[in-house]
Amino acid sequence: MPASISMSKILSLPPSSTSFRCLAHNVSPEAFARNPGAPPRSLRSGSRFAGSCHAGASSGTSLAGRDGGKDASAGGYEDEGHPFVKLSSNILRAELSLLEDEEAPSPVLTKPPKGNRGDGHLESTPAYPAAMNALYAACLAGNATEHLWNFTWPAAVATLHQSLLPVAVLGFFTKLVVFITGPLVGDLVSSLPRIPAYRSLTVIQTAAHLVSAAMIMHSFTVPRASTALELLLRPWFAVLVVSTAVDRLSCVSLGIMAERDFVVHLLGAGRPVALAKANATLSRVDLICETAGASIFAFLLSKNDPLTCIKLSCLISLSPLPVHIFLAGAMNRFADGIFDHHEHRRSPNAASNFDIRRIVVDASATIRHGWREYISQPVLPASLAYVLVCFNVALAPGALMTTFLIHNGVSPLVLGAFGGSSALMGILATFMTPSLVKELGILKAGAAGLLTQSALLGAAVLVYLSGSISRRGALFIFLSLIVASRLGHMAYSVIGLQVVQTGNPIVKAKLIGATEIAVASLAELGMIAVAVAAKDVSRFGAVAVLSAAAVSTATWMYCAWLAKPTHELKTLFPSK
């Protein structure tokens, strides 16, 4: 820039213009194509322009001719002979991102990256590191009690009757509620203040644990049911179904907020390496909690009866609640209060009074919108593969497997070792996944995870169908193969999450995520319905075969998708 041009002249407006209309009228669409640095037509706010000019002046300016010719610099233009300042590229990118959606923007998108290091450093560094650490700690506090309870209640219910039916019915209605209300949960979470909603859901989940525990403890004080159907018709079991469903809905909502909202905003836009690290860390936190829950459960059950285990589990669930609530607020403070704002406003035409008909209509519209967005996403096959993997409710640590092992006389220590080693295998997968992605690419790494899980579960089914599962050696081989399969399962869980996060815009992330969970619940619902029909533990093999077949189908679908990549897929995930 020539030294003779003063800064006041640079920042002054053309004499013929008394407003910023020149920004909209003097630049043609062709100029935008040639000159991405020029301000967009709809960028009329004086405060935005002033802030951008200040940023541009502090970082360096460049001039260009009015017509944007070949000899002009790509950074600016003139109007009536008066030079204009090049807008800061970081601020402009933020402003352009706001124009893609008419809703209120996320504060993290309008804040320029901190520091002056290279792009590689920014890609791997969260925008708010301290807030991310607070989020990890909050997830640790919440997931630990959740996993302990998930091991405790199936073991207690399984002792009430020698049948798969009570545990299967509880799982069936829980998945049914999640399937029906999944899209509504995503929309509701998006419409509420984030931190108060997160804290309220934490309290609701803990209260649901306590109600469920009270019902199970009550079941031990009344005469045992002679048949499984008699047990299902008792009032306390109906209350247990409701409280378990509320517990699961709260868990789903907290997971959506943490994985699809908090993580994306705290990391900042355009940081794929940081996103991969954050997803892996959250998975490790969850698996560490699963290991701890299985170990604590095994210790408690080996020393006490199921009723005492339920009471101790309630005490443990209450202990981290204040810490969890505090960490949610600390995360927001460390992030400069970016979660103090609503993500989007309700429609101004919504009725102010309570209207049942409008609520039903809005809920139906939300569900239809969620399904449309889910089906139209560019990475749908990757999401459907995850859904098919969720069909595996038998050959995995969970309520049905716990019931099966208890009815086969497996000791509490073996139960704890099975659950803990499965979680440890998952933790190992989170450390191996980055190297796998670096070597194969993210999409092929996902295929490797599915192939590993499918092969190992197929071997486990063959061991079970051989009829030697009653022998201790064959049982340990069967369980070992399931434990090893968790390596591939967790690898695809981490990779698949990042594929879906990358393939969908932030504004749709929670709605699509909630719908995906609803579809996954439908898959689990179908398999649990099979378990309900099976009733007896002796028919566990049929459920195991269907579980392994679902994982094999997911592997085939995902690999077929990669074999014929679309142009959009190549754009989202360019090959090295």
C-alpha positions as CSV (number, residue, x, y, z in Angstrom):
1,M,0.0,0.0,0.0
2,P,1.4,3.4,-0.9
3,A,2.4,5.4,2.1
4,S,0.7,8.5,0.7
5,I,-2.7,7.0,1.3
6,S,-3.8,8.0,4.8
7,M,-5.8,5.6,7.0
8,S,-8.6,8.1,7.3
9,K,-9.1,8.2,3.6
10,I,-9.0,4.4,3.4
11,L,-11.8,4.0,5.9
12,S,-13.9,6.9,4.6
13,L,-17.0,6.3,2.6
14,P,-17.5,7.5,-1.0
15,P,-19.1,11.0,-1.2
16,S,-22.0,9.7,-3.2
17,S,-23.0,7.2,-0.5
18,T,-24.4,8.0,2.9
19,S,-24.9,4.4,3.9
20,F,-23.5,0.9,3.2
21,R,-25.7,0.4,0.2
22,C,-22.7,0.5,-2.0
23,L,-21.7,-2.9,-0.6
24,A,-24.9,-4.4,-2.1
25,H,-25.1,-2.4,-5.4
26,N,-21.6,-1.9,-6.6
27,V,-20.5,-5.5,-6.5
28,S,-21.9,-7.9,-9.0
29,P,-22.3,-11.6,-8.5
30,E,-19.5,-12.1,-11.0
31,A,-17.3,-10.1,-8.8
32,F,-18.0,-12.4,-5.9
33,A,-17.0,-15.4,-8.0
34,R,-13.7,-13.7,-8.9
35,N,-13.2,-12.1,-5.5
36,P,-14.2,-14.2,-2.5
37,G,-12.9,-11.5,-0.2
38,A,-15.6,-9.0,-1.1
39,P,-18.5,-8.7,1.3
40,P,-21.7,-10.5,0.5
41,R,-24.8,-8.7,-0.7
42,S,-26.7,-9.4,2.5
43,L,-23.9,-8.2,4.8
44,R,-25.4,-4.8,5.7
45,S,-24.9,-4.4,9.4
46,G,-22.8,-1.4,10.3
47,S,-21.4,-3.0,13.4
48,R,-20.3,-6.1,11.6
49,F,-18.6,-4.0,8.9
50,A,-16.9,-1.9,11.5
51,G,-15.6,-4.9,13.4
52,S,-14.4,-6.6,10.2
53,C,-12.6,-3.4,9.0
54,H,-10.9,-3.2,12.4
55,A,-9.7,-6.7,12.1
56,G,-8.6,-6.2,8.6
57,A,-6.7,-3.1,9.4
58,S,-4.9,-4.7,12.3
59,S,-3.9,-7.8,10.2
60,G,-2.9,-6.0,7.0
61,T,-4.9,-4.5,4.1
62,S,-4.7,-4.7,0.3
63,L,-6.2,-2.6,-2.5
64,A,-7.8,-3.7,-5.7
65,G,-9.3,-2.0,-8.7
66,R,-13.0,-1.5,-8.9
67,D,-13.6,-3.9,-11.7
68,G,-11.7,-6.8,-10.1
69,G,-9.5,-7.3,-13.2
70,K,-6.7,-9.6,-13.6
71,D,-4.1,-7.1,-12.3
72,A,-6.2,-6.4,-9.2
73,S,-5.4,-7.9,-5.8
74,A,-7.8,-10.6,-4.7
75,G,-8.3,-8.9,-1.4
76,G,-10.3,-5.7,-2.0
77,Y,-11.8,-3.3,-4.4
78,E,-12.4,0.4,-5.0
79,D,-15.7,2.4,-5.3
80,E,-15.6,5.7,-7.2
81,G,-11.8,5.8,-6.8
82,H,-11.9,5.3,-3.1
83,P,-10.2,2.2,-1.8
84,F,-11.9,-0.1,0.6
85,V,-10.3,-2.3,3.1
86,K,-10.0,-6.1,2.8
87,L,-12.1,-7.9,5.4
88,S,-10.4,-10.2,7.7
89,S,-10.7,-13.7,6.2
90,N,-11.5,-15.3,9.6
91,I,-14.3,-12.8,10.3
92,L,-15.6,-13.1,6.8
93,R,-15.8,-16.9,6.9
94,A,-17.7,-16.6,10.2
95,E,-20.1,-14.0,8.6
96,L,-20.6,-16.2,5.5
97,S,-21.4,-19.2,7.7
98,L,-24.1,-17.2,9.4
99,L,-25.8,-16.5,6.0
100,E,-26.4,-20.3,5.5
101,D,-28.9,-20.4,8.3
102,E,-31.4,-17.8,9.3
103,E,-31.5,-18.9,13.0
104,A,-29.5,-17.3,15.7
105,P,-25.8,-18.2,15.2
106,S,-23.6,-20.1,17.6
107,P,-21.2,-17.7,19.4
108,V,-18.3,-20.1,18.7
109,L,-18.8,-19.5,14.9
110,T,-18.4,-15.8,15.2
111,K,-15.3,-15.9,17.3
112,P,-12.0,-15.9,15.4
113,P,-9.4,-18.6,16.2
114,K,-7.0,-17.8,19.0
115,G,-3.3,-17.6,18.5
116,N,-1.1,-17.1,15.5
117,R,0.1,-20.7,14.9
118,G,-0.3,-22.7,11.8
119,D,-3.4,-24.4,10.6
120,G,-2.2,-27.7,11.8
121,H,-2.1,-26.5,15.3
122,L,-5.6,-25.0,15.1
123,E,-7.0,-28.2,13.6
124,S,-5.8,-30.2,16.6
125,T,-6.5,-27.6,19.4
126,P,-10.0,-27.0,20.9
127,A,-11.2,-23.4,21.0
128,Y,-11.9,-23.9,24.8
129,P,-9.5,-26.5,26.3
130,A,-10.5,-25.9,29.9
131,A,-14.2,-26.2,29.1
132,M,-13.5,-29.5,27.3
133,N,-11.8,-30.9,30.4
134,A,-14.8,-29.9,32.5
135,L,-17.1,-31.7,30.0
136,Y,-14.9,-34.8,30.3
137,A,-15.1,-34.7,34.1
138,A,-18.9,-34.2,33.9
139,C,-19.3,-37.2,31.7
140,L,-17.0,-39.2,34.0
141,A,-19.3,-38.4,37.0
142,G,-22.5,-39.2,35.1
143,N,-21.4,-42.3,33.2
144,A,-19.9,-44.0,36.3
145,T,-23.3,-44.2,38.1
146,E,-25.1,-45.0,34.9
147,H,-23.0,-48.1,34.1
148,L,-23.1,-49.3,37.7
149,W,-26.9,-49.2,37.6
150,N,-27.0,-50.9,34.1
151,F,-25.1,-53.9,35.6
152,T,-27.1,-53.9,38.9
153,W,-30.8,-53.9,37.8
154,P,-30.6,-56.8,35.3
155,A,-28.9,-59.0,37.9
156,A,-31.5,-58.1,40.5
157,V,-34.5,-58.6,38.2
158,A,-33.0,-61.9,36.8
159,T,-33.2,-63.4,40.3
160,L,-36.9,-62.8,40.6
161,H,-37.8,-65.5,38.0
162,Q,-36.1,-68.1,35.9
163,S,-37.0,-66.5,32.6
164,L,-35.7,-63.9,30.1
165,L,-39.2,-62.4,30.0
166,P,-39.0,-59.7,32.8
167,V,-35.7,-58.3,31.6
168,A,-36.7,-58.5,27.9
169,V,-40.0,-56.7,28.6
170,L,-38.3,-53.9,30.4
171,G,-35.9,-53.5,27.6
172,F,-38.7,-53.7,25.0
173,F,-40.7,-50.8,26.4
174,T,-37.6,-48.7,27.1
175,K,-36.5,-49.0,23.4
176,L,-40.1,-48.4,22.3
177,V,-40.3,-45.1,24.2
178,V,-36.9,-44.0,22.8
179,F,-37.9,-44.9,19.3
180,I,-41.2,-42.9,19.4
181,T,-39.8,-39.8,21.2
182,G,-36.3,-39.7,19.7
183,P,-36.8,-36.8,17.3
184,L,-38.9,-35.0,19.9
185,V,-36.0,-35.2,22.3
186,G,-33.6,-33.7,19.8
187,D,-36.0,-30.8,19.1
188,L,-36.8,-30.2,22.8
189,V,-33.1,-30.2,23.7
190,S,-32.4,-27.6,21.0
191,S,-35.2,-25.3,22.2
192,L,-34.2,-25.2,25.9
193,P,-31.4,-23.3,27.6
194,R,-28.5,-25.7,27.5
195,I,-27.0,-25.6,31.0
196,P,-30.3,-25.6,33.0
197,A,-31.6,-28.4,30.7
198,Y,-28.4,-30.4,31.2
199,R,-28.6,-30.0,35.0
200,S,-32.3,-30.9,35.1
201,L,-31.8,-34.0,33.1
202,T,-29.1,-35.1,35.5
203,V,-31.5,-34.7,38.4
204,I,-34.3,-36.5,36.5
205,Q,-32.0,-39.4,35.7
206,T,-30.9,-39.8,39.3
207,A,-34.5,-39.6,40.5
208,A,-35.5,-42.3,38.0
209,H,-32.7,-44.5,39.4
210,L,-34.0,-44.1,42.9
211,V,-37.6,-44.9,41.9
212,S,-36.5,-48.0,40.0
213,A,-34.4,-49.1,43.0
214,A,-37.4,-48.6,45.3
215,M,-39.6,-50.8,43.1
216,I,-37.0,-53.6,42.9
217,M,-36.5,-53.5,46.6
218,H,-40.2,-53.7,47.1
219,S,-40.3,-56.8,44.9
220,F,-38.1,-58.6,47.4
221,T,-40.5,-58.0,50.2
222,V,-43.6,-59.5,48.6
223,P,-44.3,-63.2,47.8
224,R,-42.5,-64.4,44.6
225,A,-44.6,-64.8,41.5
226,S,-45.2,-68.3,40.3
227,T,-45.2,-67.4,36.6
228,A,-43.4,-64.8,34.6
229,L,-46.8,-63.4,33.4
230,E,-48.0,-62.9,37.0
231,L,-44.8,-60.9,37.7
232,L,-45.4,-58.7,34.7
233,L,-48.9,-57.8,35.8
234,R,-47.9,-56.6,39.3
235,P,-48.2,-52.8,39.9
236,W,-44.7,-52.3,41.0
237,F,-43.4,-53.8,37.7
238,A,-45.5,-51.2,35.7
239,V,-43.9,-48.4,37.8
240,L,-40.4,-50.0,37.1
241,V,-41.1,-49.9,33.4
242,V,-42.0,-46.2,33.5
243,S,-39.0,-45.2,35.6
244,T,-36.6,-47.3,33.5
245,A,-38.0,-45.5,30.3
246,V,-37.5,-42.1,31.9
247,D,-34.0,-43.1,32.9
248,R,-33.2,-44.1,29.4
249,L,-34.7,-41.0,27.8
250,S,-32.6,-38.8,30.2
251,C,-29.5,-40.8,29.3
252,V,-30.2,-40.3,25.6
253,S,-30.8,-36.6,26.0
254,L,-27.6,-36.1,28.0
255,G,-25.6,-38.0,25.4
256,I,-27.0,-36.0,22.5
257,M,-26.2,-32.7,24.3
258,A,-22.6,-33.8,25.1
259,E,-21.7,-35.5,21.8
260,R,-23.7,-33.5,19.2
261,D,-23.8,-30.1,20.8
262,F,-21.2,-29.3,23.6
263,V,-18.3,-31.0,21.8
264,V,-18.9,-29.4,18.5
265,H,-19.2,-25.9,19.9
266,L,-16.4,-26.1,22.4
267,L,-14.0,-27.4,19.7
268,G,-14.9,-24.7,17.2
269,A,-15.5,-25.0,13.5
270,G,-12.9,-26.5,11.1
271,R,-10.9,-28.6,13.6
272,P,-11.2,-32.2,12.4
273,V,-8.2,-33.5,14.3
274,A,-9.5,-32.0,17.6
275,L,-12.9,-33.5,16.9
276,A,-11.4,-37.0,16.4
277,K,-9.4,-36.6,19.7
278,A,-12.5,-35.4,21.6
279,N,-14.7,-38.3,20.3
280,A,-12.0,-40.8,21.3
281,T,-11.6,-39.2,24.7
282,L,-15.4,-39.3,25.3
283,S,-15.4,-43.0,24.3
284,R,-12.5,-43.7,26.7
285,V,-14.3,-41.9,29.5
286,D,-17.4,-44.0,28.9
287,L,-15.5,-47.2,28.7
288,I,-13.5,-46.4,31.9
289,C,-16.8,-45.9,33.6
290,E,-18.1,-49.2,32.2
291,T,-15.0,-51.0,33.5
292,A,-15.4,-49.4,36.9
293,G,-19.2,-50.2,37.0
294,A,-18.6,-53.8,36.1
295,S,-15.8,-54.1,38.7
296,I,-17.8,-52.4,41.5
297,F,-20.8,-54.5,40.6
298,A,-18.8,-57.8,40.7
299,F,-17.3,-56.8,44.1
300,L,-20.7,-55.8,45.6
301,L,-22.5,-58.9,44.3
302,S,-19.7,-61.3,45.5
303,K,-19.9,-59.8,49.0
304,N,-23.7,-59.1,49.3
305,D,-27.1,-60.2,48.2
306,P,-28.8,-58.4,45.3
307,L,-31.0,-56.4,47.6
308,T,-28.0,-54.9,49.4
309,C,-26.3,-54.3,46.0
310,I,-29.4,-52.2,45.0
311,K,-29.2,-50.1,48.2
312,L,-25.4,-49.5,47.7
313,S,-25.9,-48.6,44.1
314,C,-28.5,-45.9,45.1
315,L,-26.0,-44.4,47.5
316,I,-23.3,-44.4,44.8
317,S,-25.7,-42.8,42.3
318,L,-26.4,-39.9,44.7
319,S,-22.8,-39.1,45.5
320,P,-21.6,-37.5,42.3
321,L,-24.8,-35.6,41.6
322,P,-23.6,-32.2,43.1
323,V,-20.3,-32.6,41.3
324,H,-22.0,-33.2,38.0
325,I,-24.2,-30.1,38.4
326,F,-21.2,-28.0,39.3
327,L,-19.1,-29.1,36.4
328,A,-21.9,-28.2,33.9
329,G,-21.7,-24.6,35.1
330,A,-17.9,-24.6,35.2
331,M,-17.8,-25.8,31.5
332,N,-20.0,-22.8,30.5
333,R,-17.9,-20.4,32.5
334,F,-14.7,-21.7,30.9
335,A,-16.3,-21.3,27.5
336,D,-17.1,-17.6,28.1
337,G,-20.8,-18.3,28.5
338,I,-21.5,-19.5,24.9
339,F,-24.2,-21.8,26.2
340,D,-26.2,-19.0,27.8
341,H,-28.1,-18.5,24.6
342,H,-31.0,-20.5,23.1
343,E,-30.0,-22.4,19.9
344,H,-33.1,-21.3,18.2
345,R,-36.3,-19.5,19.0
346,R,-39.8,-20.9,18.8
347,S,-42.1,-19.9,16.1
348,P,-43.7,-16.5,16.8
349,N,-47.0,-17.9,15.7
350,A,-47.0,-20.6,18.4
351,A,-49.9,-20.3,20.8
352,S,-49.1,-18.9,24.1
353,N,-51.6,-21.0,26.0
354,F,-51.7,-24.8,26.5
355,D,-53.1,-26.3,23.3
356,I,-53.2,-30.1,23.1
357,R,-54.0,-30.1,19.4
358,R,-51.2,-27.8,18.6
359,I,-48.8,-29.8,20.7
360,V,-49.8,-33.0,18.8
361,V,-49.5,-31.3,15.4
362,D,-46.1,-29.8,16.3
363,A,-44.8,-33.1,17.6
364,S,-45.9,-34.9,14.5
365,A,-44.3,-32.3,12.3
366,T,-41.1,-32.5,14.3
367,I,-41.0,-36.3,14.0
368,R,-41.6,-36.1,10.2
369,H,-38.9,-33.4,9.8
370,G,-36.4,-35.5,11.8
371,W,-37.0,-38.6,9.7
372,R,-36.7,-36.5,6.4
373,E,-33.4,-35.0,7.6
374,Y,-32.1,-38.4,8.7
375,I,-33.0,-40.1,5.4
376,S,-31.6,-37.3,3.2
377,Q,-28.2,-37.1,5.0
378,P,-25.2,-37.8,2.7
379,V,-23.7,-40.4,5.0
380,L,-26.9,-42.5,5.6
381,P,-25.3,-45.9,4.9
382,A,-22.7,-45.3,7.6
383,S,-25.5,-44.5,10.0
384,L,-27.6,-47.5,9.0
385,A,-24.6,-49.7,9.5
386,Y,-24.4,-48.4,13.1
387,V,-28.2,-49.1,13.4
388,L,-27.7,-52.7,12.3
389,V,-24.8,-53.2,14.7
390,C,-27.3,-52.2,17.4
391,F,-29.3,-55.3,16.5
392,N,-26.6,-57.1,18.5
393,V,-28.3,-57.2,21.9
394,A,-27.3,-60.7,22.8
395,L,-23.6,-61.0,22.0
396,A,-22.5,-58.0,24.0
397,P,-22.3,-56.9,27.6
398,G,-25.9,-56.0,28.6
399,A,-29.1,-57.1,30.3
400,L,-29.7,-60.2,28.2
401,M,-26.2,-61.5,28.4
402,T,-26.1,-60.9,32.2
403,T,-29.4,-62.8,32.6
404,F,-28.1,-65.6,30.4
405,L,-24.9,-66.0,32.4
406,I,-26.6,-65.8,35.8
407,H,-29.1,-68.5,34.8
408,N,-26.1,-70.7,33.7
409,G,-24.6,-70.4,37.1
410,V,-21.7,-68.0,36.3
411,S,-20.1,-66.5,39.4
412,P,-20.3,-62.7,40.1
413,L,-16.5,-62.5,39.6
414,V,-16.8,-63.9,36.1
415,L,-19.6,-61.5,35.3
416,G,-17.5,-58.6,36.5
417,A,-14.4,-59.8,34.6
418,F,-16.5,-60.2,31.4
419,G,-17.9,-56.7,31.6
420,G,-14.7,-55.1,32.7
421,S,-12.5,-56.8,30.0
422,S,-15.1,-55.8,27.3
423,A,-14.7,-52.2,28.4
424,L,-10.9,-52.5,28.5
425,M,-10.9,-53.8,25.0
426,G,-13.0,-50.8,23.9
427,I,-10.5,-48.5,25.5
428,L,-7.7,-50.2,23.6
429,A,-9.7,-49.7,20.4
430,T,-9.8,-45.9,21.0
431,F,-6.0,-45.8,21.1
432,M,-5.6,-48.0,18.1
433,T,-8.2,-46.1,16.0
434,P,-6.1,-43.0,15.2
435,S,-3.3,-45.1,13.8
436,L,-5.9,-47.2,11.8
437,V,-7.4,-44.0,10.4
438,K,-4.0,-42.6,9.5
439,E,-3.0,-45.8,7.8
440,L,-6.3,-46.6,5.9
441,G,-8.3,-43.4,5.9
442,I,-11.4,-42.9,8.0
443,L,-13.9,-44.7,5.8
444,K,-11.7,-47.8,5.2
445,A,-10.9,-47.9,9.0
446,G,-14.6,-48.1,9.7
447,A,-14.8,-51.1,7.3
448,A,-11.9,-52.8,9.1
449,G,-13.7,-52.4,12.5
450,L,-16.9,-53.9,11.1
451,L,-15.1,-56.8,9.5
452,T,-13.3,-57.6,12.7
453,Q,-16.5,-57.6,14.8
454,S,-18.4,-59.7,12.3
455,A,-15.7,-62.4,12.0
456,L,-15.3,-62.7,15.8
457,L,-19.1,-62.8,16.5
458,G,-19.5,-65.4,13.8
459,A,-16.9,-67.6,15.6
460,A,-18.6,-67.1,18.9
461,V,-21.9,-68.3,17.5
462,L,-20.3,-71.4,16.1
463,V,-18.9,-72.2,19.5
464,Y,-22.3,-71.8,21.0
465,L,-24.1,-73.9,18.4
466,S,-21.5,-76.7,18.9
467,G,-23.4,-77.5,22.1
468,S,-20.3,-77.5,24.3
469,I,-21.1,-74.2,26.0
470,S,-22.0,-76.0,29.2
471,R,-18.4,-76.9,29.7
472,R,-16.4,-74.2,31.4
473,G,-13.6,-74.2,28.8
474,A,-16.0,-73.7,25.9
475,L,-17.9,-71.0,27.9
476,F,-14.7,-69.0,28.4
477,I,-13.8,-69.3,24.7
478,F,-17.3,-68.1,23.9
479,L,-17.0,-65.1,26.2
480,S,-13.4,-64.4,25.0
481,L,-14.5,-64.1,21.4
482,I,-17.3,-61.6,22.4
483,V,-14.8,-59.6,24.4
484,A,-12.4,-59.5,21.4
485,S,-15.2,-58.4,19.1
486,R,-15.6,-55.2,21.2
487,L,-12.3,-54.1,19.6
488,G,-14.0,-53.8,16.2
489,H,-17.3,-52.6,17.7
490,M,-15.7,-49.6,19.5
491,A,-13.5,-48.8,16.5
492,Y,-16.5,-48.4,14.3
493,S,-18.5,-46.6,17.0
494,V,-15.8,-43.9,17.2
495,I,-15.2,-43.7,13.4
496,G,-18.9,-43.8,12.6
497,L,-19.6,-41.0,15.0
498,Q,-17.1,-38.8,13.3
499,V,-18.3,-39.7,9.8
500,V,-21.9,-38.6,10.8
501,Q,-20.6,-35.5,12.5
502,T,-18.6,-34.5,9.4
503,G,-21.3,-35.3,6.9
504,N,-24.0,-33.2,8.6
505,P,-24.1,-29.4,9.4
506,I,-24.0,-28.3,13.0
507,V,-27.6,-26.9,13.0
508,K,-29.0,-30.4,12.1
509,A,-26.6,-32.4,14.3
510,K,-28.9,-32.9,17.3
511,L,-32.0,-33.6,15.3
512,I,-30.3,-36.2,13.1
513,G,-28.5,-37.6,16.1
514,A,-31.7,-38.1,18.1
515,T,-33.4,-39.7,15.1
516,E,-30.4,-42.0,14.6
517,I,-30.8,-43.1,18.2
518,A,-34.5,-43.6,17.6
519,V,-33.8,-45.9,14.6
520,A,-31.1,-47.7,16.7
521,S,-33.7,-48.2,19.4
522,L,-36.1,-49.6,16.8
523,A,-33.4,-52.2,15.9
524,E,-32.9,-53.1,19.5
525,L,-36.6,-53.2,19.9
526,G,-37.0,-55.8,17.2
527,M,-34.3,-58.0,18.8
528,I,-35.7,-57.7,22.3
529,A,-39.1,-58.6,20.8
530,V,-37.5,-61.9,19.6
531,A,-36.1,-62.4,23.2
532,V,-39.6,-61.8,24.6
533,A,-41.0,-64.4,22.2
534,A,-38.2,-66.8,23.2
535,K,-39.0,-66.4,26.9
536,D,-36.7,-69.3,28.0
537,V,-32.9,-69.1,28.4
538,S,-32.6,-72.3,26.4
539,R,-33.6,-70.3,23.3
540,F,-30.9,-67.8,23.7
541,G,-29.1,-69.3,20.7
542,A,-31.7,-68.0,18.3
543,V,-31.2,-64.4,19.5
544,A,-27.4,-64.9,19.3
545,V,-27.6,-66.0,15.6
546,L,-29.8,-63.1,14.7
547,S,-27.4,-60.7,16.4
548,A,-24.4,-62.0,14.5
549,A,-26.3,-61.9,11.2
550,A,-27.2,-58.3,11.8
551,V,-23.5,-57.3,12.2
552,S,-22.6,-59.2,9.1
553,T,-25.3,-57.4,7.2
554,A,-24.0,-54.0,8.5
555,T,-20.5,-55.0,7.3
556,W,-21.8,-55.9,3.8
557,M,-23.9,-52.6,3.5
558,Y,-21.0,-50.4,4.6
559,C,-18.5,-52.1,2.3
560,A,-20.9,-51.9,-0.7
561,W,-21.3,-48.2,0.0
562,L,-17.5,-47.7,-0.1
563,A,-17.2,-49.7,-3.2
564,K,-19.3,-47.2,-5.2
565,P,-18.5,-43.8,-3.7
566,T,-20.6,-40.8,-4.9
567,H,-19.1,-37.4,-5.8
568,E,-20.5,-36.0,-2.5
569,L,-18.8,-38.7,-0.5
570,K,-15.5,-38.0,-2.3
571,T,-15.9,-34.3,-1.5
572,L,-16.6,-34.9,2.2
573,F,-13.9,-37.4,2.6
574,P,-11.2,-36.8,0.0
575,S,-8.7,-39.6,-0.4
576,K,-5.0,-38.9,0.3
